Amino acid sequence: MSTYIMLANWTDQGARNVRDSPNRLDAANKALEDVGGEFRSVFMTMGEFDLVGEYEAPDDAVAARFALQVGQLGNVRTRTLKAFPETAYREIINSLG
């Protein structure tokens, strides 16, 4: 499984309906589980982004499809980062020679 960081901002629609946001998060959790992924953590944040989530997915295609599915609903705009755990980070750096 690969790890991804999702940075999200509410759209105008999402902000107008913010009280329904917990239900939308539950639906996103279910959608991610249905494709073999899982949220590790989700935070509401102050600053540049409204929400930050860490999740795992089987591969990049699944992560991309999930981000597109979430975006199609029109409540958030997302940016997704692929994250490398410390062991992979060390292996990558050590492979530089």
ChimeraX commands (.cxc) that place a marker at each C-alpha (Angstrom):
marker #1 position 0.00,0.00,0.00 radius 0.5
marker #1 position 1.14,3.51,-0.78 radius 0.5
marker #1 position 0.54,6.51,1.47 radius 0.5
marker #1 position -1.03,9.76,0.28 radius 0.5
marker #1 position -1.62,13.13,1.87 radius 0.5
marker #1 position -4.78,14.93,0.77 radius 0.5
marker #1 position -4.95,18.70,1.23 radius 0.5
marker #1 position -8.48,20.02,0.81 radius 0.5
marker #1 position -10.36,23.29,0.76 radius 0.5
marker #1 position -14.10,23.64,0.89 radius 0.5
marker #1 position -15.67,25.09,-2.22 radius 0.5
marker #1 position -18.44,27.68,-1.84 radius 0.5
marker #1 position -20.91,24.77,-1.99 radius 0.5
marker #1 position -18.99,22.82,0.64 radius 0.5
marker #1 position -18.77,25.83,2.95 radius 0.5
marker #1 position -22.49,26.59,2.61 radius 0.5
marker #1 position -23.23,22.99,3.60 radius 0.5
marker #1 position -20.42,22.59,6.13 radius 0.5
marker #1 position -22.76,21.08,8.73 radius 0.5
marker #1 position -23.06,18.05,6.46 radius 0.5
marker #1 position -19.28,17.73,6.22 radius 0.5
marker #1 position -19.03,14.86,8.77 radius 0.5
marker #1 position -21.51,12.83,6.70 radius 0.5
marker #1 position -19.53,13.58,3.55 radius 0.5
marker #1 position -16.37,12.41,5.32 radius 0.5
marker #1 position -18.12,9.17,6.26 radius 0.5
marker #1 position -19.09,8.70,2.61 radius 0.5
marker #1 position -15.50,9.38,1.51 radius 0.5
marker #1 position -14.24,6.82,4.04 radius 0.5
marker #1 position -16.65,4.24,2.61 radius 0.5
marker #1 position -15.72,5.07,-1.00 radius 0.5
marker #1 position -12.03,4.69,-0.18 radius 0.5
marker #1 position -12.61,1.39,1.64 radius 0.5
marker #1 position -14.62,0.12,-1.36 radius 0.5
marker #1 position -11.52,0.47,-3.57 radius 0.5
marker #1 position -9.18,-1.13,-1.04 radius 0.5
marker #1 position -7.90,1.99,0.70 radius 0.5
marker #1 position -8.17,3.42,4.19 radius 0.5
marker #1 position -7.90,6.81,5.86 radius 0.5
marker #1 position -5.27,6.84,8.62 radius 0.5
marker #1 position -6.16,10.29,9.91 radius 0.5
marker #1 position -8.15,13.39,9.00 radius 0.5
marker #1 position -7.70,16.83,10.51 radius 0.5
marker #1 position -9.66,20.04,10.18 radius 0.5
marker #1 position -6.98,22.70,9.98 radius 0.5
marker #1 position -6.62,26.47,10.16 radius 0.5
marker #1 position -4.52,28.20,7.56 radius 0.5
marker #1 position -4.09,27.51,3.86 radius 0.5
marker #1 position -6.13,24.27,3.90 radius 0.5
marker #1 position -9.42,23.39,5.58 radius 0.5
marker #1 position -8.78,19.64,5.83 radius 0.5
marker #1 position -5.72,17.40,5.74 radius 0.5
marker #1 position -6.01,13.64,5.43 radius 0.5
marker #1 position -3.54,10.80,5.36 radius 0.5
marker #1 position -4.68,7.65,3.60 radius 0.5
marker #1 position -3.42,4.47,2.05 radius 0.5
marker #1 position -4.40,3.10,-1.34 radius 0.5
marker #1 position -3.24,0.08,-3.32 radius 0.5
marker #1 position -1.64,2.20,-6.07 radius 0.5
marker #1 position -1.49,5.61,-7.72 radius 0.5
marker #1 position -4.38,4.88,-10.09 radius 0.5
marker #1 position -6.70,4.10,-7.17 radius 0.5
marker #1 position -5.58,7.25,-5.35 radius 0.5
marker #1 position -6.18,9.37,-8.48 radius 0.5
marker #1 position -9.61,7.83,-9.05 radius 0.5
marker #1 position -10.55,8.48,-5.42 radius 0.5
marker #1 position -9.44,12.13,-5.62 radius 0.5
marker #1 position -11.48,12.58,-8.80 radius 0.5
marker #1 position -14.55,10.97,-7.22 radius 0.5
marker #1 position -14.31,13.30,-4.23 radius 0.5
marker #1 position -13.82,16.31,-6.50 radius 0.5
marker #1 position -16.83,15.44,-8.66 radius 0.5
marker #1 position -19.12,15.98,-5.69 radius 0.5
marker #1 position -18.22,19.67,-5.70 radius 0.5
marker #1 position -17.72,20.17,-1.96 radius 0.5
marker #1 position -13.91,20.28,-1.83 radius 0.5
marker #1 position -10.95,20.93,-4.07 radius 0.5
marker #1 position -8.03,18.68,-3.30 radius 0.5
marker #1 position -4.30,18.39,-3.80 radius 0.5
marker #1 position -2.82,14.96,-3.32 radius 0.5
marker #1 position 0.78,14.22,-2.38 radius 0.5
marker #1 position 2.36,10.79,-2.55 radius 0.5
marker #1 position 4.20,10.21,0.72 radius 0.5
marker #1 position 7.21,7.97,1.24 radius 0.5
marker #1 position 7.67,6.48,4.71 radius 0.5
marker #1 position 10.99,6.98,6.45 radius 0.5
marker #1 position 12.38,3.59,5.41 radius 0.5
marker #1 position 11.64,4.27,1.74 radius 0.5
marker #1 position 13.02,7.80,2.07 radius 0.5
marker #1 position 16.28,6.42,3.47 radius 0.5
marker #1 position 16.50,3.78,0.71 radius 0.5
marker #1 position 15.95,6.42,-1.97 radius 0.5
marker #1 position 18.60,8.72,-0.55 radius 0.5
marker #1 position 21.08,5.84,-0.03 radius 0.5
marker #1 position 20.60,4.73,-3.64 radius 0.5
marker #1 position 22.08,8.01,-4.83 radius 0.5
marker #1 position 25.52,6.55,-4.23 radius 0.5
marker link #1:1,2 radius 0.2
marker link #1:2,3 radius 0.2
marker link #1:3,4 radius 0.2
marker link #1:4,5 radius 0.2
marker link #1:5,6 radius 0.2
marker link #1:6,7 radius 0.2
marker link #1:7,8 radius 0.2
marker link #1:8,9 radius 0.2
marker link #1:9,10 radius 0.2
marker link #1:10,11 radius 0.2
marker link #1:11,12 radius 0.2
marker link #1:12,13 radius 0.2
marker link #1:13,14 radius 0.2
marker link #1:14,15 radius 0.2
marker link #1:15,16 radius 0.2
marker link #1:16,17 radius 0.2
marker link #1:17,18 radius 0.2
marker link #1:18,19 radius 0.2
marker link #1:19,20 radius 0.2
marker link #1:20,21 radius 0.2
marker link #1:21,22 radius 0.2
marker link #1:22,23 radius 0.2
marker link #1:23,24 radius 0.2
marker link #1:24,25 radius 0.2
marker link #1:25,26 radius 0.2
marker link #1:26,27 radius 0.2
marker link #1:27,28 radius 0.2
marker link #1:28,29 radius 0.2
marker link #1:29,30 radius 0.2
marker link #1:30,31 radius 0.2
marker link #1:31,32 radius 0.2
marker link #1:32,33 radius 0.2
marker link #1:33,34 radius 0.2
marker link #1:34,35 radius 0.2
marker link #1:35,36 radius 0.2
marker link #1:36,37 radius 0.2
marker link #1:37,38 radius 0.2
marker link #1:38,39 radius 0.2
marker link #1:39,40 radius 0.2
marker link #1:40,41 radius 0.2
marker link #1:41,42 radius 0.2
marker link #1:42,43 radius 0.2
marker link #1:43,44 radius 0.2
marker link #1:44,45 radius 0.2
marker link #1:45,46 radius 0.2
marker link #1:46,47 radius 0.2
marker link #1:47,48 radius 0.2
marker link #1:48,49 radius 0.2
marker link #1:49,50 radius 0.2
marker link #1:50,51 radius 0.2
marker link #1:51,52 radius 0.2
marker link #1:52,53 radius 0.2
marker link #1:53,54 radius 0.2
marker link #1:54,55 radius 0.2
marker link #1:55,56 radius 0.2
marker link #1:56,57 radius 0.2
marker link #1:57,58 radius 0.2
marker link #1:58,59 radius 0.2
marker link #1:59,60 radius 0.2
marker link #1:60,61 radius 0.2
marker link #1:61,62 radius 0.2
marker link #1:62,63 radius 0.2
marker link #1:63,64 radius 0.2
marker link #1:64,65 radius 0.2
marker link #1:65,66 radius 0.2
marker link #1:66,67 radius 0.2
marker link #1:67,68 radius 0.2
marker link #1:68,69 radius 0.2
marker link #1:69,70 radius 0.2
marker link #1:70,71 radius 0.2
marker link #1:71,72 radius 0.2
marker link #1:72,73 radius 0.2
marker link #1:73,74 radius 0.2
marker link #1:74,75 radius 0.2
marker link #1:75,76 radius 0.2
marker link #1:76,77 radius 0.2
marker link #1:77,78 radius 0.2
marker link #1:78,79 radius 0.2
marker link #1:79,80 radius 0.2
marker link #1:80,81 radius 0.2
marker link #1:81,82 radius 0.2
marker link #1:82,83 radius 0.2
marker link #1:83,84 radius 0.2
marker link #1:84,85 radius 0.2
marker link #1:85,86 radius 0.2
marker link #1:86,87 radius 0.2
marker link #1:87,88 radius 0.2
marker link #1:88,89 radius 0.2
marker link #1:89,90 radius 0.2
marker link #1:90,91 radius 0.2
marker link #1:91,92 radius 0.2
marker link #1:92,93 radius 0.2
marker link #1:93,94 radius 0.2
marker link #1:94,95 radius 0.2
marker link #1:95,96 radius 0.2
marker link #1:96,97 radius 0.2
view
